[in-house]
Amino acid sequence: MEFIEGVREKAVTEIRQIMSGGCEGREVRVNGAIHTIRSMGEVAFVVLRKAGGLVQCVYEEGLTNFDIRDLKEESAVEVTGTVKREERAPGGFEIRLKELRVLSKPAAPLPIAVSKWKLNTSLETKLALRPVSLRNLRERAKFKIQEGIVRGFRDYLLGQGFTEIRTPKIVTRGAEGGSNVFKLDYFGKKAELGQSPQFYKQTMVGVYDRVFEAAPVFRAEKHNTTRHLNEYTSLDFEMGYIDGFEDIMDMETGMLQFVMGLLGREYKKELDLLGVTLPDVSRIPAVRFDRAKELAAEKYHRKIRNPYDLEPEEELLIGRYFKEEYGSDFVFVTHYPSKKRPFYAMDDPADPKYTLSFDLLFKGLEVTTGGQRIHDYGEILRKMEKRGMDPEDIASYLMIFKYGMPPHGGLGIGLERLTMRLLDEQNVRETALFPRDVTRLEP
């Protein structure tokens, strides 16, 4: 019998250690996938790829214990050699090979050249071959940056006294209402995939005051556009004891400042690889919904066709306006019409046609929806009655108001949309690992 006592240190050097300069002149053992092979007669360059990046290995005929012709790209190998400084190599260091051991070989040639700087293929091909295309350095860099966004979101909110929660995704009723839900049979009962953790995160405000979650949500919308997915990751938070919905915008602005700082410090390699310039979030303008429509209409000579909602073209023009006039890539659009917001949105006491809510636009695309919620039991019942809703349908949700809730509000951020705009991609599928849309259920 033996006892397992945790991770055991292995005599394998990681690429990031080599690139830090601490291994120069030392013999190291490194494993990784063969990213590319460049044969030049008696000398060949074998580039290995791991999560930490690339390292160039030099094969010299007669000095290494294998035949270069036996190697294939994407083989998993373990090599031994001496680290030398070489400015022309990726990262400024290379390994002069002594030994190489093949751990596994691919059964077929690659369908696309993942070692190329940029995948010169269609989005459809990239998505169909996603398990392979993600090995490309630029493709995988997108999702390291996305990791940084979620990490910053989590770390900032934990530092602000929030508690991370896990809410169910199989529900009896979607929080947003309507028909855009995926229905399923749940042991003979009718159920749906959750459109939002809204009801549950509000419930948990009554428990922890401030809560957040990063998790998937589902929308059965038959939109096949560059901005819609049927499953996406929502970054949600909800906070109690607020003075007004402005507290929510303040919190999101602080979170974005933290995220951008984290990306700039710890994800510089990926940002540089993709040529990303981080936006200035030192301050974000806020404008009322009706005024935002007027400003875009006046400057860009566009007639206001729908007074109750923002059309995609309007969002783009509003984003363009605040970039041109104030140099901001972000703008909060506040006080959305009540008829376009869910029943739980608090109406503006000064004008009940509008709500104490907002969207955050990033380069003309809505990436956040949030606002203050109704917390009074009588008030939420009256609003439901006006909308012809039956309180019995959501009795477990209404319980929280019946037994007391503080003033509260929150928001939901579309992670893939936020990443898309940050990277200046033109399609949200570019920033979803394995996108789900009206046509795609695999890979």
N, C-alpha and C positions, 0 to 999 in steps of 0.2 A: 504493500500500500504506500501511496505517496500523498503529500499534502500540497495543494496549490496555494501559493502565497502571493500571487500577483504577477505583474508583468516582469519578465526576466530580461535583463539587458542583453542584447545581441551584438555580435561583433560585425555589424553591418553599418556602414556610414551612409547617411542620407545626403542627397544632392545639396540641400540647403547648407549643410555643414561644410561641404567642399567649397561652395560659392562664398562662404563667409571668410575664406582665406586661412582658416585654422588647420588645414590638412596639407599645405604645400610641402612637398618633399617626403611625405609619408606614404607607405603602402596601405591601401584601403581595399575593402570588399564592398561592392555596391550591387544592388539588384534593381531591375527595372525592365521596361518594355523597349524593344528596339524601335525607335521612332523613324530613323532613316539610316541608310548605308550609302556611303559615297566611296566607291573603290577607285583608286588611282594607281593600279599596278601593284607594286610591292608594298605600298602603304594604302590604308583605307581608314576612313573615319566612320565610327559606329556611334550614333547619337542615341543615348538612353533617355527615356521619359519616365518621370514619376510625378507625384502630386507637387513636389517641390520645384519642378522645372525640368530643364534639359542639362545633360552633361555630355561633352564630347569625349569619346574614347578613341585612342590611336592604335590601330593594328599595324604591326610591322612584320612582314613575312620572315619566318625563321625565329622570331622572338616570342611568338605567342603559340599556345598549345592547341590551336584549332585552324581550320581552313575557312577563310572568309566566305567562300562560295557555298558553305553549308548553312549560312545564316539567312533568316527571312525577317522582313519587317513585321513588327508586332509579336515576335517571339519574346517570351519572358526569359530573362537571363540573369546570371550572377557573374560578375567580373571581379578580378583582382588586378591591381596595378598601382603605379606610383603617380601621385598628383603633381602636376607641373603647371606653372603659370604660363598662360598663352593668351595674349590680348585678343587674338583673332577668334578664339573659341567662344561659344555662348557662355556668358558669365565670367570670362577671363581666365578659366582654368580648364585643364583637360586631364585625362587619365591615360598614361602609357600602359597599354594592356600587357599582362603577363599570362593570365588564365581567363578562360570563359567557360561557363557551364550553362547549357540550355536547360531551362526548367520546364518549358512547354513551347510547342510550335503551333501556329495557326493551321487549320485544315484547308484553307482556301485563300487566294490573294484578296487584298482589300478591294472593295467595290468603289471606293473613293480615296483620293490621296490625302489622308489626314495630316501628313507631314508638311503639306503646303502651308504657306503663311496665311492664306485665306482660302476657304473652300469655294472654288469657282463652280458652284452648282446651284440649282434652284432650291428654294425653301422646301418645296414638296419632297425633293430628294433627300435633303438634310433630315427632315422629320421622319421619312420612311426608313432611313438608315440611322436613326438617332443613337442606338447603342454604339455605333462606330463613329459617327460624325462628332460626338461629344469629346472624342479623344483629341481633336484638333485644339491647338493651344488657345486660339482666339475664342472658340466655342466654349471651352471649359472656363475661360477667364470670366465670362458673363456670370456664371453661377457661383464663382468665388465672390464676386462683387455682391451678388444677391445674398450670399451667406452673410456678408458684412452688414447689409441692410437689416436683416433679421436679428443679427447679433447686437447691433446698435440699438434697435428698437427694444429688445429685451433688457439689455444692460441699463439703458437710460431709465426705463420705467421701474425696474427693480430699485434703482437709486432714488426714485421719486416715491417710494413707499407702496408700489403696486404689488399685487400677488398674481402669479401666473396660474391660470386655471385651464381645465380641459372640459369642454362641453360636448354633449352628444350630437352626432350628425344624423342620426335616425330620429325623426320627430313626428308628431301627429299633425303639425300644422306649420307651414313656413312663416317666418316672422314678417316677411314683406307682403304676404297675401298674394292674391292673383293666381293665375294659371301656370306661371313659369316655374313649376316644380317637377322634380322627378318622383313619380309615385311608385310605391312598391308594396308587396304583400308582406306583412310582418306577422307570421303565425296566424293568418286568418283575419288580421286587423289591417286597416288602411294606414299607411305611413308614407312619409316623404323624406327625401334627403334635404338637410337643412340649407336654406338660402343664406342664413346668417346666424351667428350665436346671440343675436340681440336679446331675446327673452331671458336667456341664461346668464348673460353677463350683467344685465340689469338686476336679476335675482341675486347675483353674487356681490353686487354693491351693498346689499343689505347685510352681507356677511363680512366682507373684507374692506369695504369702503372704496378701494381702488383695485381694479382687476384688468388683466389683459390676456390675450391669446393670439397665437399665430397658427392658423389651421385652415384646412380646405373648406370651401363653401361651394354650393352647386346651384346653377341657374339653368333651367330648361328653356332657354331662349333660342329661337331658331335664327339667330343672327350669324351670318358668315362674313364678318367684317375683320378688319385688321386690329380691332380693339376689343373684341369679345371672345371669351372662353366660357365653356360650360362647367368647368371646374377650375377654380383658381385659389390662390392662397390669400386669405384676408388677415391683415394685421389689425386686430381690434383692441380697443381699450374703453373702459367705462369708469367714471370717477364720481364719487358722491361729495356732498357738502360744497357744491360749487356756488359761486355768486351769480354766474350767468354763463351763457354758451361761449363767451369770450375766453373763459378759463380753458376750454377744450382746445381752442385755436392756439392759445399760449403754450399749452402742453405739447401740441403737435409741432409747433415751431421750435421749441426747445429740443424735442426729440430729433427733428431733422438736423439741427445744428450739431447735435452729438453724433448722429450717423455720419454726416459729411466729414466731421473731424476724424472719426474712426477710420473711414475709408481712406482719407488722405494720409494717415499715419501708417496703417497696417495693410492696405491693399494697393499701395502705390504701383507695385509691379504690374498688377492686372489693369489698373487705370491707364498706365503708360502703354501697355500692350495694345489696348483698345483705343488709345487716343482720347480718353475721356477727360473733360474739364469739369470739375465739380462746381455746381451752381452756388451763388452767394445766397445764403439763407440767414444773414444777420438780421434782416427784417423782411417781413412779407406784407404787402398791401392787402387791405380788406375793403370790399366795396359791396354795396347792396345789390341784390339780384336785378331789380328794375333799373337801377342806375348803370350797372354794367352793360345791360342790353342797349341802353341809350347811348353810352359812350362808343360802343362798337358800331352802332348804326350811324351815328353822326360822323365819325372819322372815316369809315370805310364805305359810306353811302349804301348801306344795306337796310332794306325795309324789315321792320319787326313783324314777323308772321305769326309767332306763337307767344303770347304774353305770359304764359304759365310755365314754360320750360325753356331750356337752352338746347338748341340744335347743335350738332357737332361742329358745323361751320361757325356758329356763334362762339362756341368755346375757343376755337382756334383764333378768332378775331379778338376776343377779350384777352387771351394770352398774348397775342401780338401787341395789343394796345399797351399792356402793362410792361412788356419788355421794351417797347420803344419809348414810352413816357417815363418809366421809373427804373428801367434796367433790371427788372425782376423776372425770373423765369417762373415764379409762383405767384398766385393771387387767390385769396379767399373770396368767394362769392357768397354773400350772406343773405338771410331772410328770403328763402325760397317760398313760393306760394304754397299755402296749406293743402290745396287740392292735389299737389304733386308730391306730398310727403306722407309717410305712414301715419296711422292713427295715433301712435305714441309720441309723435313730435309735438313739442309745446308750441302753441300759437303765440304770436307776439301780442301782449296785452294792449299795445298801442294801436295795433291794426291786425285783427285776427285773420285777415286774408293771407297773412304771411306767417312764417314760423321762425323760431329762434334756432335756425339751422344754417348749415353752410356746406359748400363743396370746396375742395382745394383743387385748383387747376395747375398743372405742371406742363409748361410749354403748350398750353391750349388743350390739354386732355384732363378730364376729371380723374383724379387718382384717390380722392378721399371724399366720403360723405359722412357728415356728423352733425351734432347739435345737442340742444337740451331736450330732455324727455319730460313728459308729464309725470309728476310724482304723487299727485293728489288722487285718491280713489274716486271721489265723486266726479272730478273733472274728466278722468279717462273714461268713465262710464258714459258721461254725457256725449263725449266725442264719438264713442263707438255707436251710440244710439243714432246720432246724426248721420253716420255712415251706414246704417242698417246692419250693424254687426251684432251677433248674439254673444253676450258675455260668457255663456256656458261653453262656447267653443274653446275658450282659452282661460278657463277657470283657474288652472294651476298657476298661470302667469299673473292673473289679477290678484291672486292671494298676496303677493308681495306688497301691493298698494293697500289692500284691505287692512293689513297689519303694520303699516307704516314704512315709508321710504323717505330718505333725505332728498333734497334737490340734487339732481344728477344729470349727467350727459356723457357722451362718448362719440366714438367714430369708428369707421372701418376703412382701411387702406388696401387697395389692390396691389399686392406685391409685384406681380408681373407687369402691370402698367407702370408702376413707379420705376422699375428697373428698365423697362422699355424706353421711357423718356430720358432717364439718366444716361443711357448708352446711345441715345439718338437712333434707336432701331425703328423701323417702319411698320413692324408687325409684332403684335404681342406674343405670337407663337415663338418668336426668336428668344424670348426670355422665359419660356415655360420649359422645364426639363422634358416632360412628356405631355404635350398639350392634348386637351380633350375639347373638341369642338363638334359641330353638327355632323361632321363626316369622319372624325378620327377617334377610334377606340383602342388603337394599338400603334406602334409598340408602347 
